[in-house]
Amino acid sequence: MNTLRKTEEFYKPFETEKHQLNNDVMDELHHEFLDIYNSVDTTNIKSFQEKLTVLLAHSKKHFSQEEELMDAYGYPTSKEHKDEHNKVLAEMQYFLDLSRTLFGQKMLKAYYMEKIPSWFDLHLLSMDSDLAYFLKKVQ
């Protein structure tokens, strides 16, 4: 029995008050991330695997661009920010690797639906907002 359902409750909107950093590069990358994230077909476990694969590739590019800005402008907490990027990339890869089994597919679905949205909010509200503020001061 397939218990996956596509619902409006699942959709993760870009919330301007919470997510807008007023940095064109970073805001565009975050819009793209959510566009990919929201394109999953929640009725199909393969879609979770496919979309996480796309999110992983996008995040590598996204994080690389942010890290170039950190390095170019001497961002003082770049090590901690980069460590967080590496952690989430490793998590994504872990759940993709795990999804070769039925149990792993269930874990991937839970990670995708529960962890990624909360991580996204926390990362933007803490690390990325601090980076955007720093860049605004130095650019």
Buried (B, 14 or more C-beta within 10 A) or exposed (E): EEEBEEEEEBEBEBEEEEBBBEBEBBBEBBEBBBEBBEEBEBEEBEBBBBBBBBBBEBBEEBBEBBBEBBEEBEBEEBEEBBEBBEEBBEBBEBBBEBBEEEEBBBBBBEBBBEBBBEBBBEBBEEBBBBBBEBBEEEE
